[in-house]
Structures are given as C-alpha cells and as structure tokens.
Amino acid sequence: MHKIVLIPLLVIALQLFAQPIPHPVYVEIRNSEGEIPLEGDITFQAWLQSNPNQIVTEDSVDCYYPAFGSFVKVNCGYFFEWDFSDIMMLSVTEISSNEQGWGAFQLTFDNAQIFAMDEGGIILGDVIIAPELEFPDQFIMEEDTPHVEECGEYIDGCFTYLNVSGGENIAAEVTGTNVLFTTPANWFGSEVMIFEVTGITGEVVADTVEVVVNSVNDIPTIILPDEFTFPAGHEAVVDFSPYLEDVDGDPLVLCVSGNENVNININDLEVTFSAIDGWHGSEEVVFMVDDCMGRPSDTVIINFRNPDDTILSCEDFQVDDGDTFIVPIWTTEIFEEWGAMYFTLILKFNPLILQYNSVSIENSFLNGTILGQEETSGYLIVAYAGFMDFSGVGIMLELEFTAICCGNTELDLETCFINDWDIRNLEDGQVAVNDIGIPHPPVADAGADIYITSGEDGLLDGSGSYDPNGDNITFLWTAPGEIIINNPTQEITQFTASQVNELTEYEIALSVFDGELTTIDHLILTVDYVAGTLEPDFPLVTELTGIYPNPFNPETTINFYLSEDSEVNISVYNLRGEIVTQLLNMRLTVGDHSIFWQAEEMPSGVYFLKMQTKDYTKINKLLLLK
C-alpha cells in the first residue's frame, strides 16, 4: 500500500526538479594490441538507435573515460527521451592511433549495465563495415489508415540516420527506425520510396521499396441542412445530390423513415415533398443513403407553413426625447405562393409621443415598390406591391420615427394582409421615451370631426389636450360667425350650428396656451341641411356630398344628392381593385339620399367607394380602423 503511494510521489518530485533519471552503461575497451588506452586518448559518441540526432560524448555530464580503469561510462539519463526498449549505439576512437570501434547495446531495467570484454566490449581497430540493407520489395497499407513499419530489422550494421523520401502522395515520418506512412484522404495506389541509411563514418547506403496503398470502398456521406421549409398545400421538389457524396463513385440508393404527416416520394436522388390534406407544421424525418457498403443517415426537419404560422413583430425601444430611430417590422417565413406580392400593414401609435417620418424596404428581403403610406392621428397605413424570392424571412419594412415628447406608447400592429391572407399572429412593441429636459409646447387636441344637422346643438371637447411639462393650460375655441360657441374658453363647451341650404363644412380651431407657448388644433364641422327647410337659391347638381365618419369603425354613412331621377351604382373596392361589396344598384328619384356601409365582417384597411350615375362618377377613399 505504501509503495503505491510513494512511487507516484517520487515521479512527481523528479518531474518538478526536472532531473534526469540516471542509467549508467559501462563498456570495456581495448586497442588492437590488447592494451588499455591511456586516459585522455579516447573520444567517443553515443546515441539511441531510436533517435540518432541526439549524441552524447565524453564532454557530456557524467559521461567519461576511464571508469574502473578501462570502461567508457555513458549516462543514458541525459538522452531527451529513452526507455528500456532502446538500443544504445557507441562509437569509440583512440586519438593517438586513430583506431576505431563500435558496438550496439540493449538497454534493460537494471540500475546499471556493465559490458566487459567477454560480454560485448569493444576492440579498437576492428574494420567498421558500412550498413547493409535488406528491405522487402513492398510495404502494404490500407487507404485512409496510417501504417507504421519498424525498419531496424532491415538494417545490418552501425548507423546514425535513417531517411525516407520519394513519395508524392505518401508521406513518411521517421522516428529512429520506425517509419509512419500517411496518405491524403481517399487516395490509393503505389509509390516507390527511397530508404537512405547513414553509417557512423558518413557513408550512405540506399534501397527502394514500393509502398502499396490498397483501395478501400468508403461509405457514402450525407449532410443535410437543418430544415426544409415549404408552403402548405403545394408540392416541393428538392435535388439531394448536393447533400450526398461517394468518393468511389458507387451508385447510391436514397430512402427515408419517420414521416407521418409529410408525403415523401423519392425518384433516384430527386425528392418530392407534400403535406397530407389540411396539415401544416413540423416533422423530423431520417434520410439514409446506401452504396451496398454502408448506410449512413442524417435527420432533417420538414416544415410546411401557411399564413397562420407567420408571425409579424416589432421590438421594444428605449430612446431619448428628440431621438430619431428605426423600427424594423420582422416576419417569420412568408411565401411567394401565398402572394407576398402585395400587402397592407396598419400600425397604431401615440402621435403625441412619436412623429412618423418615412418607410423603407432598403434592408428588406422585398424588392418591389411602396404603393402608398398614410398616417392619420396615429394610424399608419403602408401598402406594398412587388416581387420576392421563393420565400422570405427577416425584415419586411423599416419605419422611421422621431420622439417628440417623453412618455410611453405602444407600437400596435393592428392588421396585416398578405394577398388575401389576414395575418393574425401580430406581436406589438413598446417605445419608452426618456425625459431629458427638453421644453415642449402644450398639446392641443380638438377631438374628432363633427357631423350635425342644420340648426342643431353640438359639443366641442378639448379634454385630450395636455402639457408635457405639467404646466397649467388655458383654452380658446374659435369658429366662423355662423357657429355660435357658448363658452369659448372652456375645455368642453356646447355650440349651435346655423341654418344652411346645402352641406357645408366649417373649420373650428382650439388654441391651448401654457403661459409661454400656444398650440392650435382644428376639427372640421360638417353641417347638413334638412330637405325642405330652406329652398336653395341655385340649381343643385348630382354629387357625393359626404361620408361620415371617415375613418370609421365599423359603420359609416354615405350621403349623396341626385339632380334628376337616375340609375345609381355605389360599390366598395379594395387596394387591388377588387369589388368588396355593392352597396346600391337601383333607380332613385331626385333629391337627397343616404345609405350605410356596415363593415363589421371586413378587416381594417384602405378601401375605395365609387359612386356612378349616367353622367357622374366619383371615387372617395375610406379608412376602416378596428
């Protein structure tokens, strides 16, 4: 038990102090006269057969002559690396007579090794014979498998170096008498290699060996992408040849397993994918390739997507008051087959905190045209038409905003249509605008436009007004003389509309003052006359007189006047010019008329209302905001 502990400790201690492990070898020598050479008249060289590049001489520490009167002492502990399977080579020269001798000595586990004259000692003056080589005609190895040959058995005599050369595709690394052969991947064939051996007197002898690398049939490889994504309801064909390789050129057979919801048809290396009816989602399948020698496999996720899987999102932002910043609108996979050829996007934000500047598709995967953009009271509508590659993912749009007041606002993705698909997975963002002490004027909010009948009372409501810096504010309502405002300096006040004989619009202004700065907001008051209350003093013409409210949710009223009995057609169109609904198609009498459009089943967006009679055509834009 104690020895098991102490031996590792001893090894660790020796490593820490970097001291070599002593292993003295004593070799007795005589000159050709049988005499012991004199001290100082001997020079010697020792090396390991496994590493002829490191040579120990009488000048090395603890290596000297004479030892015990007639022995050369070599301390093998001073070789960089050695073990008890090495053979130590020793060459000895008598300086006065120039007589030489050499010997080869097997190292053992003994603490010290002594080779007396009758046990292998060296007699100087022996003829030193050049090494003789007896290499075989061939070395045989396998493709892609390193091969080691121990060449000591093919060399007879004392030598210092073994060198191997001559290969273009076969590399040889020599360590002592061991030669490691390697080849490039998948290479096979044969090359003649030159084996050169240098004797201790410098002479070089050589032999050639044919190194044969036998071909091995490699198994094929299959490396698939992580996933394939296709539009639901469509077949997709994928050529698998870029994902397969067989260096031997064997015919390949492709097969698949694990598919339940995905139909997979394989024709040679062409694979057709389709989903079972009504299914969309993800499924992991395993493809295998077979060359009759091996059958490797790889897994891939097959995605079939439809617009219900698509997610539109925008990020959260924290900016300083006054900053201008970009809001990317991100999307997961969308497909050309769904049409990503045109879309309408509606984004809602607080216009008192953010100012919308512009839209860009410069960094988008889209390559079409922005058909239009409109921002009304914090409702931004962007329409696009164009082309894209088979599928797209990433940034769809980039919107530029400027923070005009401190506070928080939601970036509310209200609606997005891609062709006929209503994208329902919408992830909103938030913008937090930091207060950095920038003074702001008060915010005036006169409220929505108003529609009343001639002579009726109405209500003006400025309660949406405020001061970003928290200052007290005062109000002042002003209007044309035909509109009587009861209390012009009140936040909320009543007014009375005058009698009119035609549909008439008035602009009413609300001025908000914080003691230093004034801000003004306006609303449009539309006063409709009551038929028969006043006779007009001029001829009336056929006209689309008004649509109120607009924007609307979900109902709006369309007012029009006919100057004569007429066939009237009123229809609503979407951005693609398709009829959404026909509101009216009949003959009406002269006079005022009103119809309603109840758009509860329609998605938010921009629409166009077209009124047409025999001699009159009018198109107005409608904005449905839910």
C-alpha positions in Angstrom: 0.0 0.0 0.0 2.8 2.4 0.9 4.8 1.7 -2.2 1.8 2.5 -4.4 1.7 5.9 -2.8 5.5 6.6 -2.7 6.3 5.7 -6.4 3.9 8.4 -7.8 5.3 10.9 -5.3 8.8 10.1 -6.4 7.9 10.6 -10.1 6.2 13.9 -9.3 9.2 15.1 -7.4 11.6 14.1 -10.2 9.4 16.0 -12.7 9.2 19.1 -10.5 13.0 19.3 -10.3 13.5 18.4 -14.0 16.3 16.0 -13.1 17.1 13.1 -15.5 16.8 9.5 -14.2 20.4 8.2 -14.1 21.1 5.0 -16.0 24.8 4.4 -16.4 26.1 2.0 -19.0 29.8 0.8 -18.8 31.5 -0.6 -21.8 35.1 -2.0 -21.6 37.5 -1.2 -24.4 41.0 -2.4 -25.6 43.1 -1.3 -28.5 44.3 -3.6 -31.3 47.4 -4.5 -29.1 45.1 -5.7 -26.4 46.2 -2.8 -24.2 44.1 -0.4 -22.2 44.1 3.0 -23.9 45.5 5.9 -21.9 43.4 8.5 -20.1 42.8 11.5 -22.4 43.5 9.4 -25.5 39.9 8.3 -26.0 37.0 10.1 -27.7 33.5 8.6 -28.1 30.0 9.2 -29.3 26.8 7.5 -28.0 23.2 7.7 -29.3 20.0 5.9 -29.3 19.0 3.9 -32.3 15.5 5.4 -32.0 16.9 9.0 -32.0 20.3 9.3 -33.8 20.0 13.1 -33.8 21.0 13.4 -30.1 24.6 12.5 -29.4 26.3 12.2 -26.0 30.1 12.5 -25.8 32.9 12.5 -23.2 32.1 16.2 -22.8 28.6 15.4 -21.5 27.8 15.4 -17.8 28.6 12.1 -16.1 30.0 10.6 -19.3 33.7 9.9 -19.4 36.7 7.6 -19.8 38.2 5.8 -17.9 35.8 4.3 -15.5 37.0 1.5 -13.4 40.3 1.9 -15.3 39.2 0.5 -18.7 35.5 1.3 -19.2 33.7 4.1 -21.1 30.8 5.4 -19.0 27.6 6.7 -20.7 24.8 8.0 -18.5 21.6 7.4 -20.7 19.6 9.6 -18.3 20.8 12.6 -20.4 19.1 11.5 -23.6 15.9 13.6 -24.1 13.7 10.5 -24.3 14.6 6.9 -23.8 13.1 3.7 -22.5 14.2 0.2 -21.8 13.4 -1.0 -25.3 16.0 1.3 -26.8 19.4 0.2 -28.2 22.4 2.4 -27.4 25.0 2.8 -30.1 28.5 3.6 -29.1 31.5 4.6 -31.4 35.0 4.9 -29.8 38.2 6.3 -31.3 41.8 6.1 -29.9 43.2 9.6 -30.7 46.9 8.6 -30.9 46.4 5.6 -33.3 43.1 6.7 -34.9 41.8 3.2 -34.3 38.0 2.9 -34.1 35.5 0.5 -32.8 31.7 0.4 -32.2 29.0 -1.6 -30.5 25.2 -1.8 -30.0 23.9 -2.4 -26.5 20.3 -3.3 -25.5 19.1 -1.2 -22.5 17.5 -3.0 -19.6 15.7 -2.3 -16.4 18.9 -2.8 -14.4 20.1 0.1 -12.3 23.5 -0.1 -14.2 24.7 -2.1 -17.1 28.2 -3.4 -17.5 29.6 -4.8 -20.7 33.1 -6.3 -20.1 35.3 -7.6 -22.9 33.7 -11.0 -22.8 30.2 -9.5 -22.7 30.4 -7.3 -25.8 33.2 -4.9 -25.0 34.8 -3.0 -27.9 38.1 -3.8 -29.5 39.5 -0.8 -31.4 40.9 -1.4 -34.8 38.1 -3.6 -36.0 37.1 -2.8 -39.5 33.9 -0.7 -39.4 31.6 -2.1 -42.1 29.1 0.2 -43.9 25.5 -0.7 -43.0 23.9 -3.4 -45.2 20.2 -3.1 -46.2 17.8 -6.0 -46.7 14.4 -4.2 -47.2 11.5 -6.2 -48.7 10.2 -5.3 -52.1 6.9 -3.9 -50.8 5.2 -2.5 -47.8 1.4 -2.9 -47.9 -1.1 -0.5 -46.2 -4.8 0.3 -46.5 -6.4 3.5 -47.8 -7.1 6.2 -45.1 -5.2 4.1 -42.5 -1.8 5.3 -41.2 0.8 2.5 -41.2 4.0 2.0 -39.1 7.0 -0.1 -40.2 9.8 -0.9 -37.8 12.8 -0.9 -40.1 15.6 -1.8 -37.7 15.3 -5.5 -38.8 16.1 -4.5 -42.4 19.4 -2.7 -41.4 22.6 -4.6 -40.5 25.5 -2.7 -39.1 26.1 0.5 -37.2 24.4 3.7 -38.5 23.4 7.1 -37.4 20.5 8.2 -39.6 17.6 6.7 -41.5 15.8 8.9 -44.1 12.8 8.1 -46.3 11.9 10.1 -49.4 10.4 9.9 -52.9 6.7 9.9 -52.3 4.3 12.5 -53.8 1.2 11.3 -52.2 2.7 9.1 -49.5 4.3 10.9 -46.6 6.9 9.3 -44.4 7.8 10.4 -40.8 10.9 8.7 -39.3 11.4 8.2 -35.6 14.6 6.2 -35.0 14.0 3.1 -37.1 10.2 3.4 -37.0 8.6 4.9 -40.2 5.0 6.2 -40.2 3.3 6.3 -43.6 0.2 8.5 -44.2 -1.7 9.4 -47.4 -4.3 12.1 -48.3 -7.9 11.2 -47.7 -9.3 8.6 -50.1 -6.1 8.2 -52.0 -4.9 4.8 -53.1 -2.2 3.5 -55.4 1.6 2.8 -55.1 4.8 4.8 -55.0 8.5 3.8 -54.8 10.1 5.2 -51.7 13.9 5.6 -51.1 15.3 4.4 -47.8 18.7 6.0 -47.1 20.9 4.9 -44.1 24.0 6.9 -43.0 26.8 4.9 -41.3 28.9 6.2 -38.4 31.7 7.1 -40.8 29.4 9.2 -43.0 28.9 6.7 -45.8 25.3 6.5 -47.2 23.6 3.3 -48.5 20.1 3.2 -50.0 17.4 0.9 -51.1 14.0 1.3 -52.7 10.6 -0.1 -51.5 7.3 0.0 -53.3 4.7 1.2 -50.8 1.3 -0.1 -51.9 -1.9 1.5 -50.7 -4.9 -0.8 -51.2 -8.2 0.7 -52.1 -10.9 0.5 -49.5 -14.6 1.1 -50.5 -15.6 4.2 -48.5 -19.1 4.5 -47.2 -21.0 7.5 -48.7 -21.7 10.7 -46.8 -25.0 12.5 -46.3 -25.1 16.0 -44.8 -28.5 17.7 -44.9 -29.5 21.2 -43.9 -31.2 21.6 -40.5 -34.6 22.0 -42.2 -36.5 22.4 -45.3 -39.5 24.8 -45.3 -42.3 24.8 -47.9 -45.7 26.4 -48.3 -48.7 24.3 -47.2 -50.9 23.0 -50.0 -48.0 22.7 -52.5 -45.6 20.1 -53.7 -41.9 20.8 -53.4 -39.1 19.1 -55.3 -35.6 19.0 -53.9 -32.4 17.7 -55.6 -30.5 15.8 -52.9 -27.3 15.3 -55.0 -25.6 18.4 -53.4 -26.1 16.7 -50.0 -24.6 13.3 -50.9 -21.1 12.2 -51.8 -19.4 8.8 -52.6 -15.7 9.1 -53.4 -15.8 5.7 -55.0 -18.5 6.7 -57.5 -20.8 3.9 -56.4 -24.5 4.0 -57.3 -26.5 5.5 -54.4 -29.9 4.5 -53.2 -31.8 7.0 -51.0 -34.6 6.1 -48.6 -36.5 7.8 -45.7 -38.2 6.9 -42.5 -40.1 8.7 -39.7 -42.6 10.7 -41.9 -46.2 10.6 -40.8 -47.8 13.8 -41.9 -45.4 14.5 -44.8 -45.7 12.6 -48.1 -42.2 11.9 -49.5 -41.6 10.4 -52.9 -38.1 9.5 -54.0 -37.1 9.3 -57.7 -33.4 8.5 -57.8 -31.9 11.5 -55.9 -34.9 13.8 -56.5 -37.3 14.0 -53.6 -40.8 15.4 -53.8 -42.4 16.6 -50.5 -46.1 17.3 -49.8 -48.2 17.5 -46.7 -51.3 15.4 -46.1 -54.5 17.3 -46.7 -55.1 20.1 -44.2 -51.9 19.6 -42.3 -49.2 22.1 -41.6 -46.4 22.1 -39.0 -43.0 20.5 -38.5 -41.9 16.9 -38.6 -38.4 15.3 -38.2 -37.5 12.6 -40.7 -34.4 10.5 -41.3 -32.9 10.1 -44.8 -30.4 7.2 -45.4 -28.1 6.6 -48.4 -26.8 3.2 -49.3 -23.9 2.1 -51.6 -24.1 -1.6 -50.6 -21.1 -1.0 -48.3 -22.6 1.3 -45.7 -25.8 3.1 -44.9 -25.2 6.5 -43.2 -28.1 8.7 -42.3 -28.9 12.3 -41.3 -32.0 13.9 -39.9 -33.9 17.0 -41.2 -36.9 18.9 -40.1 -39.6 19.3 -42.7 -41.7 22.4 -42.2 -45.0 23.1 -44.1 -46.2 26.6 -43.3 -49.3 28.6 -44.1 -50.1 32.2 -43.1 -51.5 31.0 -39.8 -47.8 30.2 -38.9 -46.5 33.6 -39.9 -45.6 36.0 -37.1 -45.2 39.7 -37.6 -43.4 41.6 -34.8 -41.7 44.8 -33.8 -39.3 45.3 -31.0 -39.3 47.4 -27.8 -37.3 50.6 -27.8 -36.0 53.0 -25.2 -35.0 56.3 -26.7 -34.4 59.9 -25.6 -36.7 62.7 -26.2 -35.8 64.2 -29.6 -34.2 61.0 -31.0 -34.9 59.7 -34.5 -34.8 55.9 -34.7 -35.7 53.0 -37.0 -38.4 50.4 -36.2 -37.9 47.2 -38.2 -41.1 45.1 -38.8 -39.9 41.5 -38.6 -41.6 38.4 -40.2 -41.2 34.7 -40.0 -41.4 32.7 -43.2 -43.7 34.0 -45.9 -44.0 32.5 -49.4 -44.4 33.8 -52.9 -47.2 31.2 -53.4 -49.2 33.0 -50.8 -48.6 36.0 -52.8 -46.3 38.1 -50.8 -46.6 40.2 -53.9 -48.7 42.9 -52.2 -49.7 43.6 -48.6 -51.3 46.3 -46.4 -50.0 46.9 -42.9 -51.7 49.1 -40.3 -49.7 50.2 -37.2 -51.1 52.3 -34.4 -49.1 54.6 -32.1 -49.5 57.7 -30.0 -48.9 60.7 -32.3 -48.4 62.9 -29.3 -45.2 61.0 -28.4 -44.0 59.8 -31.8 -43.8 61.5 -35.2 -43.8 59.2 -38.2 -41.2 60.1 -40.8 -40.9 57.5 -43.6 -40.9 53.9 -44.6 -38.1 51.9 -46.3 -37.5 48.4 -47.8 -33.8 49.0 -48.5 -32.8 46.4 -45.9 -35.8 44.1 -46.6 -35.9 40.8 -48.4 -38.6 42.5 -50.6 -37.7 44.1 -53.9 -40.9 45.8 -55.0 -42.5 49.2 -54.5 -44.2 51.0 -51.7 -47.5 51.9 -53.2 -48.5 54.3 -50.6 -48.2 55.4 -47.0 -50.6 57.5 -44.9 -50.5 58.5 -41.3 -53.7 59.8 -39.7 -53.9 60.6 -36.0 -51.5 57.8 -35.1 -52.8 55.3 -37.6 -50.1 54.4 -40.2 -51.1 52.5 -43.3 -48.4 51.1 -45.7 -49.2 49.4 -48.9 -46.7 47.4 -50.9 -46.6 45.5 -54.2 -43.7 43.7 -55.9 -41.7 40.5 -56.1 -39.5 38.4 -53.9 -37.7 35.1 -54.0 -39.5 31.8 -53.2 -39.7 32.6 -49.6 -38.7 35.4 -47.3 -37.9 35.8 -43.6 -36.4 38.7 -41.7 -37.0 42.5 -42.0 -40.1 43.3 -44.1 -40.2 47.0 -43.5 -38.3 49.7 -41.6 -40.2 52.6 -40.2 -38.6 55.9 -39.1 -39.9 57.8 -36.2 -38.9 60.8 -34.1 -39.6 61.0 -30.4 -41.4 64.4 -29.9 -42.4 64.0 -26.3 -41.4 62.0 -23.3 -43.7 59.1 -22.3 -44.6 55.6 -23.4 -46.5 54.4 -26.5 -47.4 51.1 -27.9 -46.4 50.1 -31.4 -49.6 48.3 -32.1 -49.6 46.1 -35.2 -53.3 46.2 -35.8 -53.6 44.5 -39.2 -51.5 43.0 -42.0 -52.9 41.4 -45.2 -50.6 39.4 -47.5 -52.7 39.0 -50.6 -55.9 37.5 -49.3 -54.5 36.3 -46.1 -55.2 38.1 -42.8 -52.0 37.6 -40.7 -53.3 37.1 -37.2 -50.0 36.5 -35.3 -49.0 40.1 -34.5 -46.6 40.9 -31.8 -46.6 44.5 -30.7 -43.7 46.6 -29.5 -43.3 49.4 -26.9 -41.4 52.7 -27.1 -40.3 54.4 -23.9 -39.2 58.0 -24.4 -36.9 59.3 -21.7 -37.4 62.9 -20.4 -34.1 64.7 -20.8 -35.4 68.2 -20.0 -36.4 69.4 -23.5 -39.2 72.0 -23.1 -42.3 71.2 -25.1 -45.3 73.3 -26.1 -48.7 72.2 -24.9 -50.6 69.6 -27.0 -53.9 70.8 -28.4 -56.5 68.1 -29.2 -59.7 69.5 -30.7 -61.2 66.0 -30.9 -62.7 64.2 -33.9 -64.5 65.9 -36.8 -68.2 66.5 -36.1 -71.3 66.0 -38.3 -74.7 67.5 -37.3 -77.9 68.7 -39.0 -78.6 72.4 -39.6 -79.8 74.2 -36.6 -78.8 71.5 -34.1 -76.6 71.9 -31.0 -73.3 70.1 -30.7 -70.4 69.6 -28.2 -66.8 70.7 -28.5 -64.4 68.5 -26.4 -60.8 69.5 -25.9 -60.2 67.2 -23.0 -57.5 65.3 -24.9 -55.2 68.4 -24.7 -52.4 68.4 -22.2 -49.0 70.0 -21.4 -46.0 67.5 -21.5 -44.2 69.6 -18.8 -47.1 69.6 -16.5 -47.9 73.4 -16.8 -51.4 74.7 -16.5 -53.1 75.4 -19.8 -56.0 77.6 -21.0 -58.3 77.1 -23.9 -59.8 79.2 -26.6 -62.3 77.9 -29.2 -62.8 80.0 -32.4 -65.2 79.4 -35.3 -66.8 81.3 -38.2 -69.6 83.6 -37.3 -72.3 81.1 -38.4 -71.3 78.8 -35.5 -72.2 80.1 -32.0 -69.9 78.8 -29.2 -71.4 79.1 -25.8 -68.2 79.3 -23.7 -65.1 79.7 -25.9 -62.6 79.5 -23.0 -63.9 76.2 -21.6 -62.3 72.9 -22.2 -65.7 71.4 -23.1 -68.5 73.6 -24.4 -71.6 73.5 -26.5 -72.2 75.2 -29.8 -75.1 75.8 -32.2 -74.9 75.4 -36.0 -76.6 77.9 -38.2 -79.3 77.1 -40.9 -77.8 76.1 -44.2 -79.3 75.1 -47.5 -76.5 72.8 -48.6 -74.0 70.5 -47.0 -71.5 73.0 -45.5 -68.1 72.5 -43.8 -66.6 74.8 -41.2 -63.2 74.8 -39.6 -63.2 75.2 -35.8 -59.8 75.9 -34.0 -58.8 75.1 -30.5 -55.9 77.2 -29.1 -54.1 75.9 -26.0 -51.7 78.2 -24.1 -49.3 77.2 -21.2 -48.2 80.7 -20.3 -45.4 80.8 -22.9 -46.3 78.8 -25.9 -49.5 78.3 -27.9 -50.6 75.2 -29.9 -53.5 75.1 -32.2 -55.6 72.1 -33.4 -58.5 72.0 -35.8 -61.6 70.0 -36.5 -64.0 70.0 -39.4 -67.7 70.6 -38.6 -70.0 69.3 -41.3 -73.5 70.8 -41.2 -76.1 69.0 -43.3 -79.3 70.8 -44.3 -82.7 69.4 -43.7 -84.5 68.9 -47.0 -87.4 71.3 -47.4 -86.4 73.7 -44.5 -84.7 76.1 -46.9 -85.1 76.3 -50.6 -81.8 76.6 -52.4 -81.3 79.8 -54.4 -79.2 78.0 -57.1 -79.6 74.8 -59.1 -78.3 71.6 -57.4 -76.2 69.0 -59.2 -75.7 65.3 -58.7 -73.0 64.9 -56.1 -71.5 62.6 -53.5 -71.9 65.1 -50.6 -70.2 63.3 -47.8 -69.0 60.2 -45.9 -69.1 60.4 -42.2 -67.4 59.2 -40.1 -64.2 58.5 -42.0 -62.0 56.9 -40.6 -64.8 54.7 -39.2 -65.4 51.5 -37.1 -67.4 49.6 -38.2 -70.2 51.7 -39.8 -70.2 54.8 -41.9 -72.9 56.9 -43.7 -72.7 57.8 -47.4 -74.7 61.0 -48.4 -75.4 62.0 -51.9 -77.8 64.2 -54.0 -79.4 63.5 -57.3 -80.4 66.4 -59.6 -82.7 64.1 -61.5 -84.1 60.6 -61.4 -81.2 58.3 -62.2 -79.8 54.8 -62.0 -77.2 54.8 -59.2 -74.4 52.3 -58.5 -72.3 52.5 -55.3 -69.6 49.9 -54.7 -66.6 49.4 -52.4 -63.2 48.2 -53.7 -60.0 47.0 -52.0 -56.5 48.1 -52.8 -56.2 45.5 -55.6 -59.2 47.0 -57.4 -61.5 44.1 -56.5 -65.1 44.7 -55.5 -65.6 44.1 -51.8 -69.4 44.9 -51.7 -72.0 46.5 -53.8 -74.0 48.9 -51.6 -76.5 50.2 -54.1 -77.6 49.4 -57.7 -81.1 50.8 -58.5 -83.0 53.8 -59.8 -83.7 56.6 -57.4 -85.6 59.9 -57.6 -84.3 63.4 -57.5 -83.2 64.7 -54.0 -81.0 63.7 -51.0 -80.2 60.2 -50.2 -78.2 58.3 -47.5 -77.0 54.7 -47.3 -75.0 52.9 -44.7 -72.0 50.6 -45.0 -71.8 48.1 -42.2 -68.2 46.7 -42.4 -68.2 44.6 -39.3 -67.0 41.5 -41.3 -64.3 43.3 -43.1 -60.7 43.7 -42.0 -59.1 47.0 -41.2 -57.6 48.8 -44.2 -57.9 51.2 -47.0 -60.9 50.9 -49.3 -62.3 53.0 -52.2 -66.0 53.9 -52.6 -67.2 54.6 -56.1 -70.5 56.3 -56.9 -71.6 56.2 -60.5 -74.7 57.5 -62.4 -75.3 58.1 -66.1 -73.4 61.5 -66.1 -71.5 61.4 -62.8 -68.6 59.4 -61.3 -66.9 60.0 -58.0 -64.3 57.9 -56.0 -63.6 58.5 -52.3 -61.1 56.8 -50.1 -62.4 55.1 -46.9 -60.3 54.0 -43.9 -61.7 51.2 -41.7 -59.9 51.1 -38.3 -60.9 48.4 -35.8 
